[in-house]
């Protein structure tokens, strides 16, 4: 462990308003106390309908080494929603034995972990006061969330209590359970416009999505908002701020809750140290909107509007704007085309290194891949291998930068990232994100940023990762197809197409005076083995002969299965005619050794013919192989080895 304390946050969908706000509270306190923050985040909500994708995203939680964390925060709201809460329960089972590790959950219970409440009661009461005291509304309708939902029921109780304190009553028909989503707001609007319930003069919503659905549909149905029906939301979402009819809304106390979580952990991590709580007046959490008749704060609306807008050009001379990569900048970079156009693994890795600049502002970016990430036969869904490799390091802080294979850094996965042990001058936030395709593990990325750096993570980060995942998988698929097109699937040797491609490269890099060495090998008695012991034994014999030939191959020599039970060994270099007999003898001895070790009821044997041509540039490969084939046949006849016996 480094000298700096380190907190781990487990969450999902970090670009959402909820997670952004709790991160502001957490990072602010971490900076105040000098703590590093490690964020392990799925880039989609765990209720996302693509099961394998969610599994691949949630696998990032398995990476966290609890021994390297001093405290843990669970964002309960985002860690639930998958079928049967398997992911949350799996995480809880990992935490169960960590009795000495301070940990807490935000707002909602997870197991028996300490819950940090989200103190929203005052803001919920302010929704009612604003409608009644500021705008004089008296016929109040309350739209809350799902019946039985803890948050929905709690907000409903407060709404009813505050309204009654003002001497008003809420009609039973005006107590509405919704779904925290647009559809329940839309449905309520239709009932109001259709006079299915007495028309209220104000609707207080327990969430912005419901308020948007309500307000938009009321206007479409000819009900004036706010003149006829005032609408107030809760969440102060980006969408509400830029809606055609801007939504008056109150922020939840997410920042304060995140800060309180760090304060509570500090008491366990560093007992006796000063705690400096984050304090914000509830009035600072109100954002006016046209839905209640108040004037919209133009600066607040424009900030949210800009965050959601596709801007294809911006003032690159402005340092602040230059570090605010929006969706337009991302799309206009043609990153998807750049990634997927990669023809080979190293080109793909280099493109990832180049396009990491779209993730600014950051201190360092790392791409960590499993060592055999290109192997499509190694399928892992859960957990990480013992070792990983840093294949890309891109720094804006003066640290190391590389993408070349020879510079890759292999490290034990339990460290999560070697950089974590280097405390540095200032604390940082490290975002750990999964790299996978359809749930199959490839690795993870780490984005190191300043704790309170702006802007926060946005839609660009999630979509950049999606493109990275797709690019790596496309590269793996291209290489797999290339391998299948030039290699024999049974033995792993080159096929004839692969032979000619490899030979052209050999000749292109040959030095003056290099000789050509070729061997032709033919298995003995294949028909006898097939007819007597079965084709599976014949296949064994073919693989055994090929294995023996590969084992005696020199560096830069190629082994080819030309078809059936015939093989070639080809090399270009400093060969002499003495190599002909020596290499034939070496192969024959190796085959005899393989046969003895196999313990089969038949002997594995093969005939070989070798030929050396003094100047590789003056002979064709086909004519050289014909000469070696003739020598192989003479060898077979001399030793009375026939395919039929």
C-alpha positions in Angstrom: 0.0 0.0 0.0 1.1 3.6 -0.7 1.1 6.1 2.1 -2.2 7.7 0.8 -5.5 6.3 1.9 -7.6 4.8 -0.9 -11.4 4.5 -1.2 -13.2 2.2 -3.6 -16.6 3.2 -5.1 -18.7 0.5 -6.8 -21.3 2.0 -9.2 -22.9 1.7 -12.6 -23.6 4.2 -15.5 -21.2 6.9 -14.3 -22.5 9.5 -16.8 -26.0 9.7 -15.2 -26.9 12.7 -13.2 -27.2 10.7 -10.0 -23.7 9.2 -10.2 -22.2 12.5 -11.3 -23.6 14.2 -8.2 -22.5 11.6 -5.7 -19.1 11.6 -7.3 -18.9 15.4 -6.9 -19.5 14.9 -3.2 -17.1 12.0 -2.8 -14.3 13.5 -4.9 -14.6 16.9 -3.1 -14.2 15.2 0.3 -11.4 12.9 -1.0 -9.5 16.0 -2.2 -10.1 17.7 1.2 -8.7 14.7 3.1 -6.0 13.7 0.6 -7.5 10.3 -0.4 -7.3 8.5 -3.7 -10.5 7.2 -5.2 -10.9 4.0 -7.3 -14.1 3.9 -9.2 -15.2 0.4 -10.4 -18.0 1.1 -12.8 -20.2 -0.8 -15.2 -20.9 1.6 -18.2 -24.6 0.5 -18.4 -27.3 0.0 -15.8 -27.5 -3.5 -14.5 -31.1 -3.8 -15.7 -29.8 -3.4 -19.4 -31.6 -6.2 -21.3 -28.5 -7.7 -22.9 -27.5 -10.3 -20.3 -24.0 -11.2 -21.6 -23.1 -7.5 -22.0 -24.2 -6.7 -18.5 -22.1 -9.7 -17.2 -19.1 -8.4 -19.1 -19.6 -4.9 -17.6 -20.2 -6.1 -14.1 -17.0 -8.3 -14.2 -15.1 -5.1 -13.4 -16.3 -5.5 -9.8 -14.2 -8.7 -9.6 -11.0 -6.8 -10.4 -11.2 -4.8 -7.1 -8.6 -6.0 -4.7 -10.1 -5.3 -1.3 -6.7 -5.6 0.4 -5.6 -2.5 -1.5 -8.6 -0.4 -0.4 -9.0 1.4 2.9 -12.7 1.9 2.6 -15.6 1.0 0.3 -18.7 2.8 -0.9 -21.6 0.9 -2.6 -23.9 3.0 -4.8 -26.9 0.8 -4.0 -29.3 2.6 -6.5 -27.2 1.6 -9.5 -26.0 -1.8 -8.2 -29.5 -3.3 -8.3 -31.9 -4.2 -11.1 -30.4 -7.3 -12.7 -32.5 -10.5 -12.4 -32.5 -11.7 -8.8 -29.9 -9.1 -7.9 -27.1 -11.7 -8.8 -24.5 -9.0 -9.3 -25.2 -7.2 -6.1 -25.3 -10.4 -4.1 -22.0 -11.6 -5.7 -20.4 -8.4 -4.6 -21.8 -8.7 -1.1 -20.5 -12.2 -0.8 -17.0 -10.8 -1.6 -17.4 -8.2 1.1 -18.8 -10.5 3.7 -15.5 -11.5 5.1 -14.0 -8.1 5.3 -14.8 -7.3 8.9 -12.0 -4.8 9.3 -12.7 -2.9 6.1 -15.0 0.2 6.7 -17.8 0.2 4.1 -21.1 1.8 3.6 -24.0 1.8 1.1 -25.7 4.9 -0.3 -29.4 5.6 0.4 -30.7 2.0 0.1 -29.7 -1.1 2.2 -27.3 -3.7 0.8 -27.0 -6.6 3.1 -26.2 -5.5 6.6 -23.8 -2.8 5.5 -24.1 0.7 7.1 -26.5 2.9 5.1 -25.7 6.5 4.5 -29.1 8.2 4.1 -30.0 10.7 1.4 -31.6 13.5 3.4 -34.1 14.8 0.9 -37.0 15.5 3.2 -36.4 19.3 3.3 -36.2 19.5 -0.5 -39.4 17.4 -0.9 -41.2 19.7 1.5 -39.8 22.7 -0.5 -41.6 21.3 -3.6 -44.9 21.6 -1.8 -44.1 25.1 -0.3 -43.1 26.4 -3.7 -46.4 25.4 -5.3 -48.5 26.6 -2.3 -46.6 29.6 -0.9 -45.0 31.0 -4.1 -47.7 30.2 -6.6 -50.8 30.0 -4.4 -51.9 26.6 -5.6 -54.4 24.7 -3.5 -55.7 21.6 -5.4 -52.5 19.5 -5.3 -52.0 16.2 -7.0 -49.1 14.0 -6.0 -47.4 11.7 -8.5 -44.9 9.3 -6.8 -43.1 6.2 -7.8 -43.9 2.5 -7.6 -46.3 1.4 -4.9 -44.3 -0.3 -2.2 -41.0 1.3 -3.3 -39.2 2.6 -0.2 -38.2 6.0 -1.8 -41.6 6.5 -3.4 -43.5 5.8 -0.2 -41.2 8.0 1.9 -41.6 11.0 -0.5 -45.4 10.5 -0.6 -45.6 10.6 3.2 -43.7 13.8 3.3 -45.7 15.4 0.5 -49.0 14.6 2.3 -47.7 15.8 5.6 -46.4 19.1 4.3 -49.6 19.8 2.3 -51.7 19.2 5.4 -49.5 21.6 7.4 -50.7 24.3 5.0 -54.3 23.4 5.9 -54.9 21.6 2.6 -56.1 18.1 1.9 -55.2 15.8 -1.0 -58.1 14.0 -2.6 -57.7 10.2 -2.8 -58.0 10.5 -6.6 -55.0 12.9 -6.5 -52.6 10.3 -4.9 -51.1 8.6 -7.9 -48.5 5.8 -8.0 -46.3 5.9 -11.1 -43.1 4.2 -12.3 -40.5 7.0 -12.0 -40.6 7.1 -15.8 -42.3 9.1 -18.6 -45.2 6.8 -19.1 -46.8 7.3 -15.8 -46.7 11.1 -16.2 -48.1 10.8 -19.7 -50.9 8.6 -18.4 -51.8 11.0 -15.6 -51.9 13.9 -18.1 -54.5 12.0 -20.2 -56.6 11.4 -17.2 -56.5 15.0 -16.2 -57.3 16.3 -19.7 -60.0 13.7 -20.1 -61.6 14.8 -16.8 -61.3 11.3 -15.4 -60.2 12.8 -12.2 -60.9 16.3 -10.7 -58.5 18.7 -12.4 -55.7 19.8 -10.0 -54.0 23.2 -10.3 -50.6 21.7 -9.4 -48.9 18.3 -9.7 -45.9 17.5 -7.6 -43.8 14.7 -9.1 -41.3 12.5 -7.2 -39.1 12.4 -10.3 -38.2 14.5 -13.4 -39.0 11.8 -16.0 -42.6 11.7 -14.7 -42.8 15.5 -14.7 -41.6 15.7 -18.3 -44.0 13.0 -19.5 -46.8 14.9 -17.7 -46.1 18.4 -18.8 -45.4 17.5 -22.4 -48.6 15.5 -22.8 -50.7 18.2 -21.0 -49.6 20.8 -23.5 -50.3 18.5 -26.4 -53.8 17.9 -25.1 -54.5 21.7 -24.8 -54.0 22.1 -21.0 -51.9 25.1 -20.3 -48.8 24.6 -18.1 -48.4 26.3 -15.7 -51.5 28.5 -16.1 -53.9 25.7 -15.7 -51.7 23.0 -14.1 -48.4 23.8 -12.4 -45.8 21.0 -12.6 -42.8 20.6 -10.3 -40.3 17.8 -10.6 -37.6 16.2 -8.5 -34.0 15.3 -9.7 -33.0 18.5 -11.6 -32.1 16.3 -14.5 -30.2 17.5 -17.6 -33.2 16.6 -19.7 -35.6 18.6 -17.6 -33.4 21.6 -17.9 -33.4 21.6 -21.7 -36.9 20.3 -22.2 -39.0 22.4 -24.5 -41.0 23.3 -21.4 -38.2 23.5 -18.8 -39.1 21.6 -15.6 -38.9 23.4 -12.3 -37.2 20.9 -10.1 -35.2 20.3 -6.9 -31.9 18.4 -6.7 -31.7 15.4 -4.4 -29.0 15.6 -1.8 -26.7 13.3 -3.7 -23.6 15.4 -3.3 -24.1 15.7 0.4 -24.8 11.9 0.7 -21.5 11.1 -1.2 -19.6 13.5 1.0 -21.2 12.0 4.2 -20.1 8.6 3.0 -16.4 9.7 2.9 -16.8 11.4 6.3 -18.2 8.2 7.8 -15.4 6.1 6.3 -12.8 8.6 7.6 -13.9 7.8 11.1 -13.0 4.2 10.5 -9.9 4.7 8.4 -8.3 7.5 10.5 -10.0 7.6 13.9 -9.7 11.0 15.6 -9.0 13.0 12.4 -11.0 16.1 11.8 -14.2 15.8 9.7 -15.4 18.7 7.7 -18.9 18.1 6.5 -20.2 19.4 3.2 -23.0 21.9 3.8 -25.4 23.3 1.2 -28.6 25.3 1.7 -31.7 23.7 0.2 -32.4 26.8 -1.8 -29.2 26.2 -3.8 -30.8 22.9 -4.9 -33.8 24.5 -6.6 -33.7 25.1 -10.4 -36.5 27.2 -11.7 -38.4 26.3 -14.9 -41.3 27.3 -17.1 -43.4 24.4 -15.8 -44.1 26.3 -12.6 -44.0 29.9 -14.1 -40.7 30.9 -12.7 -38.0 32.3 -14.9 -35.5 29.6 -16.0 -31.9 30.2 -14.9 -30.3 30.8 -18.4 -26.8 29.9 -17.3 -28.0 26.6 -15.8 -30.1 25.8 -18.8 -27.4 26.6 -21.3 -24.8 24.5 -19.5 -27.1 21.5 -19.6 -28.1 22.3 -23.2 -24.4 22.4 -24.3 -23.7 19.1 -22.5 -26.5 17.4 -24.5 -25.9 19.1 -27.9 -24.1 17.6 -30.9 -21.5 20.4 -31.5 -19.2 19.6 -34.5 -17.0 22.6 -34.0 -15.8 24.6 -31.0 -13.2 27.2 -30.0 -10.1 25.1 -29.8 -8.1 28.1 -28.7 -10.0 28.2 -25.5 -8.2 25.8 -23.0 -11.4 25.1 -21.1 -13.5 24.3 -24.2 -10.6 22.2 -25.6 -10.9 19.8 -22.6 -14.7 19.5 -23.0 -15.0 16.8 -25.5 -18.7 16.5 -26.4 -20.6 14.1 -28.6 -20.0 16.2 -31.7 -16.3 16.3 -31.2 -16.3 12.5 -30.6 -18.4 11.7 -33.7 -16.5 14.1 -35.9 -13.2 12.4 -35.0 -14.3 9.3 -36.9 -13.0 7.2 -34.1 -15.1 4.3 -35.0 -13.7 4.2 -38.5 -10.2 4.7 -37.2 -10.6 1.8 -34.7 -12.3 -0.7 -37.0 -10.0 0.0 -40.0 -7.1 -1.5 -38.2 -5.7 -4.4 -40.2 -3.7 -6.1 -37.5 -3.4 -6.1 -33.7 -0.5 -3.7 -33.4 -2.2 -1.2 -35.6 -5.4 -1.4 -33.5 -3.4 -0.9 -30.3 -1.7 2.1 -31.9 -5.0 3.6 -32.9 -6.3 3.2 -29.3 -3.3 5.0 -28.1 -3.9 7.9 -30.6 -7.7 8.2 -29.9 -7.2 8.2 -26.1 -6.9 11.9 -26.5 -10.7 12.1 -26.9 -11.0 11.2 -23.2 -9.4 14.5 -22.0 -9.1 16.0 -19.5 -7.0 13.2 -17.8 -3.7 12.6 -16.2 -3.1 9.1 -17.5 -4.9 6.5 -19.6 -4.0 2.8 -19.5 -5.2 -0.1 -21.5 -4.6 -3.4 -19.6 -5.2 -6.6 -21.6 -4.8 -10.3 -20.7 -1.6 -11.6 -22.3 -3.4 -13.9 -24.7 -6.2 -11.5 -25.6 -6.0 -12.4 -29.3 -6.7 -16.1 -28.6 -10.4 -16.5 -29.3 -10.4 -20.0 -27.8 -9.7 -18.7 -24.4 -13.2 -17.7 -23.2 -13.5 -16.1 -19.7 -16.6 -14.5 -18.4 -15.9 -13.9 -14.7 -12.7 -12.9 -12.9 -9.3 -12.0 -14.3 -6.1 -13.9 -14.9 -3.2 -13.7 -12.4 -1.3 -11.4 -14.7 -2.2 -8.6 -17.1 -0.3 -6.4 -19.5 -0.4 -2.6 -19.9 -0.5 -2.4 -23.7 -1.2 1.3 -23.9 -0.1 4.2 -21.7 -1.0 7.7 -22.7 -0.1 10.5 -20.4 -0.9 14.2 -20.2 1.0 14.5 -16.9 4.5 13.7 -18.1 4.5 10.0 -17.3 5.4 7.1 -19.6 3.8 6.9 -23.0 3.9 3.8 -25.2 1.9 1.4 -27.4 4.6 -0.8 -28.8 4.4 -4.6 -27.9 8.0 -4.7 -26.7 7.3 -1.9 -24.2 4.3 -3.7 -22.7 4.4 -3.9 -18.9 3.3 -7.2 -17.3 2.1 -7.0 -13.8 0.2 -9.1 -11.2 -3.5 -8.4 -11.5 -3.9 -8.1 -7.7 -2.1 -4.7 -7.9 -4.9 -3.5 -10.2 -2.5 -0.9 -11.6 1.2 -0.5 -10.8 0.7 3.3 -10.8 -1.5 3.0 -7.7 1.6 2.4 -5.5 3.0 5.7 -6.6 1.2 8.2 -4.4 2.3 11.2 -6.4 2.0 14.8 -5.3 -1.8 15.0 -5.5 -4.6 12.5 -4.9 -6.4 11.2 -8.0 -9.6 9.4 -9.1 -9.0 6.2 -11.1 -11.9 5.0 -13.2 -11.6 1.2 -13.8 -13.8 0.1 -16.8 -14.2 -3.3 -18.3 -13.0 -4.3 -21.8 -15.0 -7.2 -23.2 -17.0 -8.4 -26.1 -20.4 -9.9 -25.5 -19.3 -10.6 -22.0 -16.0 -12.4 -22.9 -13.1 -10.8 -20.9 -10.4 -9.0 -22.7 -9.1 -6.7 -20.0 -9.9 -3.2 -18.6 -9.0 0.4 -18.9 -7.9 2.9 -16.3 -8.5 6.6 -16.6 -6.7 8.7 -14.0 -8.1 12.2 -13.5 -7.9 15.1 -11.0 -10.3 14.4 -8.2 -12.5 17.5 -8.8 -11.6 18.0 -12.5 -14.3 19.2 -14.9 -16.2 18.3 -16.9 -17.3 15.0 -15.4 -17.4 11.8 -17.4 -20.1 11.9 -20.1 -21.6 10.0 -22.9 -18.3 10.2 -24.8 -16.5 7.9 -22.4 -19.1 5.2 -22.6 -19.2 5.2 -26.4 -15.4 5.4 -26.7 -15.2 2.2 -24.7 -17.9 0.6 -26.8 -15.8 1.4 -29.9 -12.7 0.1 -28.3 -14.4 -3.2 -27.4 -15.7 -3.6 -30.9 -12.3 -2.8 -32.5 -10.5 -5.3 -30.4 -13.0 -8.0 -31.2 -12.9 -7.2 -34.9 -9.1 -7.4 -34.8 -9.3 -10.8 -33.1 -11.8 -12.0 -35.7 -9.7 -10.7 -38.6 -6.6 -12.5 -37.3 -8.6 -15.7 -36.7 -9.9 -15.6 -40.3 -6.4 -14.9 -41.5 -5.1 -17.8 -39.5 -7.8 -20.2 -40.8 -7.0 -19.1 -44.4 -3.3 -19.9 -44.2 -3.1 -22.7 -41.6 -4.2 -26.3 -41.4 -6.7 -26.7 -38.5 -5.7 -30.2 -37.6 -2.0 -29.7 -37.2 -1.4 -25.9 -36.9 1.0 -26.1 -39.8 0.7 -23.7 -42.8 -1.4 -24.8 -45.7 -0.3 -24.2 -49.3 -1.7 -20.7 -49.4 0.1 -19.9 -46.2 3.3 -21.5 -47.6 3.4 -19.2 -50.6 2.7 -16.1 -48.6 5.4 -17.0 -46.1 7.9 -17.9 -48.8 7.4 -14.6 -50.6 8.4 -12.8 -47.3 11.4 -15.2 -46.9 12.7 -14.4 -50.3 12.1 -10.7 -49.9 14.2 -10.6 -46.8 16.9 -13.0 -48.1 20.5 -11.9 -48.2 22.9 -12.4 -51.1 24.2 -15.9 -51.2 21.4 -17.4 -49.1 20.5 -21.0 -50.0 17.1 -22.7 -50.1 16.5 -25.8 -48.0 13.4 -28.0 -48.6 12.3 -31.2 -47.1 9.3 -33.3 -48.2 7.9 -35.7 -45.6 5.3 -38.4 -46.2 3.8 -40.6 -43.4 4.3 -44.3 -43.8 1.4 -46.8 -43.7 -1.5 -44.3 -43.2 -4.0 -46.5 -45.1 -3.0 -49.5 -42.9 -3.5 -47.5 -39.7 -6.9 -46.1 -40.9 -8.2 -49.5 -42.0 -7.0 -51.4 -39.0 -7.3 -49.0 -36.1 -9.7 -46.3 -37.4 -9.4 -42.8 -38.8 -8.9 -41.2 -35.4 -5.7 -43.2 -35.0 -4.7 -42.1 -38.6 -5.3 -38.5 -37.5 -3.1 -39.1 -34.5 -0.3 -40.4 -36.7 -0.6 -37.3 -39.0 -0.4 -35.0 -36.0 2.6 -37.0 -34.5 4.6 -36.7 -37.8 3.8 -33.0 -38.1 4.8 -32.5 -34.5 8.1 -34.2 -35.0 8.8 -32.1 -38.1 7.9 -28.9 -36.2 10.2 -29.9 -33.3 13.3 -30.1 -35.6 12.5 -26.9 -37.5 15.0 -24.1 -37.1 14.1 -20.5 -36.4 12.5 -18.8 -39.4 11.8 -22.2 -41.1 8.2 -22.9 -42.0 6.4 -26.2 -41.6 3.6 -26.9 -44.2 0.9 -29.6 -44.5 0.5 -29.8 -48.2 -2.4 -32.2 -48.0 -3.3 -35.6 -46.5 -0.1 -37.1 -44.9 2.4 -35.0 -46.8 4.4 -32.2 -45.2 7.1 -29.7 -46.2 9.9 -28.0 -44.2 11.3 -24.9 -45.9 14.1 -22.5 -45.0 16.2 -19.7 -46.5 19.7 -19.1 -45.1 23.2 -20.4 -44.8 22.6 -24.0 -45.7 25.0 -26.5 -47.3 24.6 -29.9 -48.9 25.8 -31.5 -45.7 22.5 -30.4 -44.2 20.5 -32.8 -46.4 21.6 -36.0 -44.7 22.0 -34.4 -41.3 18.4 -33.0 -41.2 16.9 -36.2 -42.6 18.7 -38.2 -39.9 17.6 -35.7 -37.2 13.9 -35.9 -38.3 14.0 -39.7 -38.5 15.4 -40.0 -35.0 12.7 -37.6 -33.7 9.9 -39.7 -35.3 11.2 -42.8 -33.7 11.3 -41.1 -30.4 7.7 -39.9 -30.8 6.6 -43.4 -31.8 8.2 -45.0 -28.8 6.6 -42.4 -26.4 3.1 -42.9 -28.0 2.9 -46.6 -27.1 0.6 -47.3 -30.0 0.0 -50.9 -31.4 1.5 -49.6 -34.6 4.7 -47.8 -35.4 4.6 -44.1 -36.4 7.1 -43.5 -39.1 7.6 -41.3 -42.1 9.9 -41.0 -45.2 11.8 -37.8 -45.9 13.7 -36.2 -48.8 15.9 -33.1 -48.3 17.5 -30.9 -50.9 19.6 -27.7 -50.7 19.9 -25.2 -53.5 22.9 -22.9 -53.3 21.2 -19.8 -54.6 17.6 -19.3 -53.6 17.1 -16.7 -56.2 17.8 -19.1 -59.1 15.3 -21.8 -58.3 11.6 -21.8 -58.0 9.9 -23.3 -54.9 7.8 -25.7 -56.8 10.9 -27.2 -58.7 12.8 -27.4 -55.4 9.9 -29.3 -53.8 9.7 -31.6 -56.8 13.4 -32.5 -56.4 12.9 -33.2 -52.6 9.8 -35.2 -53.4 11.8 -37.5 -55.7 14.4 -38.0 -53.0 11.6 -38.8 -50.5 10.2 -41.4 -52.8 13.6 -43.0 -53.4 14.0 -43.1 -49.6 10.6 -44.8 -49.2 11.3 -47.4 -51.8 14.8 -48.1 -50.4 13.3 -48.7 -47.0 10.2 -50.4 -48.3 7.8 -48.1 -46.6 4.6 -47.8 -48.5 1.4 -46.0 -47.7 -0.6 -49.3 -48.1 1.2 -51.4 -45.4 
